[in-house]
Amino acid sequence: MNTHRAYMGADNTVTCWVRDEEGKRDLSATDLTVVLGTYPATAAVTTLEAAQVVDGSDIGPVTFDVEQAMSDRYLSPGLFQFQVKADNEVVYSGLLEMV
C-alpha cells in the first residue's frame, strides 16, 4: 500500500496511478470518489471527489484535493486510509499521512 503525504494548514492535491493487468486503467467515464477513513480501523471520516487526468489518448493519474478547510475540520496529524472508488468499486487503496 502506497503512502501519500499532505500538509495541515494547506491545500493539497494527492495523485495516484490506478492500474490493471493491461496497464493504466481508464476511469474517465466513471464516477470517481475517495473515501477517507481512520487507520488502522476503517471508520469513514469523509468522502471527496476525484478525477482522472486524461490528455487525448494518454491516460493519466487520479487526483483528489485535500483542502485546508476540510483537513482543519476532520483530520489531525497522523495516518488515514483512503480508497478510490469508481462507480462504488474500490480501484485503489492507499495511506494518507497528514503532517
Long-range contacts (C-beta under 8 A, 24 or more apart in sequence): 1-93, 1-94, 1-95, 2-94, 2-95, 3-79, 3-94, 3-95, 3-96, 3-97, 4-94, 4-95, 4-96, 4-97, 5-96, 5-97, 5-99, 6-66, 6-71, 6-96, 6-97, 6-98, 6-99, 7-98, 7-99, 8-71, 8-72, 8-75, 8-76, 8-77, 8-98, 8-99, 9-68, 9-71, 9-72, 10-68, 11-65, 11-66, 11-67, 11-68, 12-65, 12-66, 12-67, 12-71, 13-63, 13-64, 13-65, 13-66, 14-63, 14-64, 14-65, 14-66, 14-82, 14-96, 15-61, 15-62, 15-63, 16-61, 16-62, 16-63, 16-84, 16-92, 16-94, 17-61, 17-62, 18-52, 18-61, 18-62, 18-84, 18-86, 18-91, 18-92, 24-59, 24-60, 25-59, 25-91, 26-52, 26-54, 26-59, 27-52, 27-62, 27-86, 27-91, 28-52, 28-54, 28-59, 30-86, 30-87, 31-86, 31-87, 32-62, 32-84, 32-85, 32-86, 33-84, 33-85, 34-64, 34-82, 34-83, 34-84, 34-85, 35-82, 35-83, 35-85, 36-74, 36-75, 36-80, 36-81, 36-82, 36-96, 37-80, 37-81, 37-82, 37-83, 38-80, 38-81, 39-78, 39-79, 39-80, 39-81, 39-95, 40-81, 42-81, 45-74, 45-75, 45-80, 46-70, 46-74, 50-84, 62-92, 66-96, 71-98
